[in-house]
Amino acid sequence: MSEKTIESPLRVAVVGAGYMGRAHIQAVQDCPNARLIAIVDPSLDAAELAAGLQVAHHANLASLLASACTDAVVLATPNALHVDQTLQCVQAGLAVLLEKPVATSVAEAERLVKHVNAEGAALARILVGHHRAHSAIMQQACAVIASGQLGRIVAIQGAALFYKPDRYFESGPWRREIGGGPVLLNLIHEVHNLRMMAGSVLQVQALSSHAIRGHAVEDTVSIGLRFDSGVLASFLLSDTAASSRSWEQTSQENTAYDSHPEEDCYLITGTHGSLAVPSMQMQRYPEGQERSWWLPLETQTLPLQRWDPIARQMAHFVDVARGRTPPLVSLRDGLDNLRVTEAVMEAAHSGRTVSLN
């Protein structure tokens, strides 16, 4: 009998040591099938972090690639660097976990997809960092929809209403300018959630405002979406609203945020029932009973086994890098999400309904 081969941990470098980069660094350290090999960031803080973790430090991606010491890379760098850095990693034969958004524009994302396609199998080794796709909450919500318990899905209400403090904009003045607002930085997460629940987006309508802060970029947006499934959705987004109706403040998945588990940020409604997310409270008419607003709905809270979605994403990334499974969120998904956010901005600026092919 031959001895079982023991597989070495995937050697992972994290590029970008900001907030998300550090979350990925922790996820690599906690993953038994991965090993943190290097941190890439020009800052002194990153160098000190690498020294404390006893891993290599590189000031730039070119230096890392020249070292030929890694199997996979997490790109948690500024959005404008995503396309060129991903292409460099693909050409070096590395698997890539690319933080969202995949590019700063649809045109740039299309350029990325075109060049990656030319590399053959590389597309299958790129995972886009929409970590909520790995959330127990989202996976259960999608399972309830697929089960038919809600009947045919009719409409979805959603909200991401929160208040970003002044220091958020003072520390990053680019956030006051076009491309730095909540549509590109925050809505893109919600778009992927909505697409998981309702399918592809066909049409978008939107109104935007910067009346509160007066920055060049939007601070509040009201959005209407039509999906190919026939579902309609309305979504309200604001980073200047003193509210707890956001994923971060209701899901309990990130302890850095104030938590309000009694609140919900989505309501999925169907012909037989509805589901509030993330509280997972479901209301349905009893089987065999006439459905009518004069008759009572049965209410139950679905049990939920929670886990850390960023940790689950890292475990999935190892399998993607090893070629064992396709990415749960592909580069094309990232492009489609970006198409929707760009359509939202076009609809808001033009006052017209924008159709997506």
MOCORRA-V165072 format. One line per field, one symbol per residue. ss: DSSP state (H for helix, E for strand, L for the rest). A space follows every 10 residues. Layout:
ss->???
This chain:
ss->LLLLLLLLLE EEEEELLLHH HHHHHHHHHH LLLEEEEEEE LLLHHHHHHH HHHLLEEELL HHHHHHHLLL LEEEELLLHH HHHHHHHHHH HLLLEEEEEL LLLLLHHHHH HHHHHHHLLL HHHHHEEEEL HHHHLHHHHH HHHHHHHLLL LLEEEEEEEE ELELLHHHHH HLHHHHLLLL LHHHHHHHHH HHHHHHHHLL EEEEEEEEEL LLLLLLLLLE EEEEEEELLL LEEEEEEELE LLLLLLHHHH LLLLLLLLLL LLLLLEEEEE LLEEEEELLL EEEELLLLLL LLLLLLLEEE ELLLLLLLHH HHHHHHHHHH HLLLLLLLLL HHHHHHHHHH HHHHHHHHHH LLLEELL
